[in-house]
């Protein structure tokens, strides 16, 4: 419950003070998406110039926290001032009547772990691939860009549109590349996907082979 | 289940989360409070409710438990909101309070209260009565805008109720007017003002602020950006409103949802394999876990 000017760099980026460099980076990217000029989430809430002020604080926070020397100096200053970044205002606990106090948890990392446990089992069909992708916050276009695979094919893979896919050997390559982008085990995912494809659409697989010639 | 804008999926989520939990073995009641636009009964396959909240408003029925209807689904009851007197749809304040108290007394594990669109005080009261306030939003500016209006309305109403001194209450009431003369724009401004007026009320305000924790659901996501929206809104709740919101999940845009409403059946019954059904079950699981509900 602090105003922006009272927040530490850690609070601005919503990370704990012992956050690892990659956490800092991800929190920064998340903050950029949130407070960016064309960000959807800020719509209608802020007056002119207000989001710009927040963006400047985000930039400053990242500049300091991503530079080991600047960070060490900043941390030293916090200790000298006796400011604990997690210390809230002088709230008298006798009035706190419900539940545990909100924790300052790490925002962006949750995208990776969000619901991950719930998706451990099942076949590697297109829907499961898509869920894994969305959970990691990666757009299909990004995968197409990295893998140089035609986005239509990636979409067919996710939609389980077997009839529209090329020959199996190509599909296997596509799925391997896709899985690699998401940090999944490419062998396991590709084998799983092709098993489903063979069962579901042997004809489509044959037809695909023909069109690929 | 609130969220300000109409058509974002409040009723879809109320009906389907209620059904999902009832299928998991919980005793659940789904309550429609949208007298001006009732739909919940349709999602739950009850086409012509025999009694409804409207009978309570009109005084034809004075006991809430007499309004409970069975649905085709085991363990899932319904309190409908059909056939309202549209000239005076919502119960007057005293009766509303009585109704809210009765909702909390219903003999079941979960009560899902489906709110109508908008941020009318009655709607806000139905939202605030729950242990958890779920906010449904769509990845589009119109929904975002109405969501913030809704959060603001709910927040100020909760704070107004929590304050004890007359002049502080008056200050909170004035702050609800977005163009107020005190120059209070955000909850953080109001906290400062209250602290300045009366330190003890300031403490109470801060503590109540901490307990105000809406949960965010993003419906009809189509891209990874849409998924991230929940995190962004959570971040903005922190920085602008000074409140902690939880992001409990998202549901993808899915033809299966449309299929299920056309059949007037729960999604999980019609298309259990659909992505949307998978996401729905996860959210239901999280809610059950958050409530610490025993199986």
Boltz contact constraints between the chains, C-beta under 6 A:
constraints:
  - contact:
      token1: [A, 1]
      token2: [B, 242]
      max_distance: 6.0
  - contact:
      token1: [A, 3]
      token2: [B, 188]
      max_distance: 6.0
  - contact:
      token1: [A, 33]
      token2: [B, 228]
      max_distance: 6.0
  - contact:
      token1: [A, 34]
      token2: [B, 232]
      max_distance: 6.0
  - contact:
      token1: [A, 34]
      token2: [B, 235]
      max_distance: 6.0
  - contact:
      token1: [A, 41]
      token2: [B, 229]
      max_distance: 6.0
  - contact:
      token1: [A, 41]
      token2: [B, 232]
      max_distance: 6.0
  - contact:
      token1: [A, 41]
      token2: [B, 233]
      max_distance: 6.0
  - contact:
      token1: [A, 41]
      token2: [B, 236]
      max_distance: 6.0
  - contact:
      token1: [A, 43]
      token2: [B, 141]
      max_distance: 6.0
  - contact:
      token1: [A, 43]
      token2: [B, 144]
      max_distance: 6.0
  - contact:
      token1: [A, 43]
      token2: [B, 145]
      max_distance: 6.0
  - contact:
      token1: [A, 44]
      token2: [B, 145]
      max_distance: 6.0
  - contact:
      token1: [A, 45]
      token2: [B, 148]
      max_distance: 6.0
  - contact:
      token1: [A, 45]
      token2: [B, 240]
      max_distance: 6.0
  - contact:
      token1: [A, 91]
      token2: [B, 206]
      max_distance: 6.0
  - contact:
      token1: [A, 92]
      token2: [B, 203]
      max_distance: 6.0
  - contact:
      token1: [A, 95]
      token2: [B, 203]
      max_distance: 6.0
  - contact:
      token1: [A, 95]
      token2: [B, 204]
      max_distance: 6.0
  - contact:
      token1: [A, 95]
      token2: [B, 207]
      max_distance: 6.0
  - contact:
      token1: [A, 96]
      token2: [B, 207]
      max_distance: 6.0
  - contact:
      token1: [A, 98]
      token2: [B, 211]
      max_distance: 6.0
  - contact:
      token1: [A, 102]
      token2: [B, 244]
      max_distance: 6.0
  - contact:
      token1: [A, 107]
      token2: [B, 231]
      max_distance: 6.0
  - contact:
      token1: [A, 115]
      token2: [B, 282]
      max_distance: 6.0
  - contact:
      token1: [A, 118]
      token2: [B, 282]
      max_distance: 6.0
  - contact:
      token1: [A, 127]
      token2: [B, 275]
      max_distance: 6.0
  - contact:
      token1: [A, 134]
      token2: [B, 224]
      max_distance: 6.0
  - contact:
      token1: [A, 134]
      token2: [B, 227]
      max_distance: 6.0
  - contact:
      token1: [A, 137]
      token2: [B, 224]
      max_distance: 6.0
  - contact:
      token1: [A, 137]
      token2: [B, 228]
      max_distance: 6.0
  - contact:
      token1: [A, 138]
      token2: [B, 224]
      max_distance: 6.0
  - contact:
      token1: [A, 139]
      token2: [B, 223]
      max_distance: 6.0
  - contact:
      token1: [A, 139]
      token2: [B, 224]
      max_distance: 6.0
